[in-house]
């Protein structure tokens, strides 16, 4: 899953410093394929392993921050 935070300066003028605002605590809920379980969850850009739990065929987690882009890798068992 790819998360994008499109919060930067929209001006396309040259010599404009572009700044991005971090988006905190992004809640993610991923549906598991029927009969499958989750083995692990990794945030690829920040190289973190967030806390997650599996409930009724869904994996739920909170991404601590998305600055520009974050990718959630869900490994199935």
N, C-alpha and C positions, 0 to 999 in steps of 0.2 A: 504494500500500500504506500503510495507517495502522497505526502502532505505538502502543500505549497502555501506560504504566507505571502500573499501579494499585497504587501503594505508599504512598499517603497515609494520614493518620490516619482511621480508620473511625468515630470518635466523631461523633455528630450533635448534641452539646450546643452550645448557643449560647456564644459567647465562647471557643470552643476554637480555638487557632491550628492550622491544618492545614499540615503540612510534607510535602514530597514528597522521596523519595530518588531520585537519578539512577541510571539503569541504564546502566553503561558497556559499550562495545564489543559492540553487538548485531549478530550475524552474520545477514545476509539473503541468501537465494538465491531468485531469481525465474525461473520457466520462461518462455522466449520462445515465442511462437506459431511454428508450423512455417514455415520459410522466411524468418523475419524476423530482423533483427539489431538490436542496441541502438545508439542514437546518443549518448545522454547519460543521466546519472543526477543528479538534484538532490534535496536535502533541503529541503522547502518551509518548515518552521518555522524552522530554523536558517539558511536561505539559504546552504547550503554545497554544494559539489560534491565528494562523497567519491571516493576512488580506487575503481575497480571493474574487473572483468575479465569477459570472456565466454568460457565454456568449454562445449563440447558442448551448445549450446542453452540454457544457463543463464547468468544474470548474477549474479555474486557480489560482495558489498560488505560493509563493516562500518560501521554507524552509530556514530559516536564516543560519543554519549550520548542517552538518551531521558529527559527530565525528567518530563513529563506526557504529551506527545503529539508524534509526529514523523510526517511524511508523506514517502514516497519516491515521486518522480515519475520514471518510466522512459519516455524518449522513444525510439520505434522508428524505424529507418531505413526 
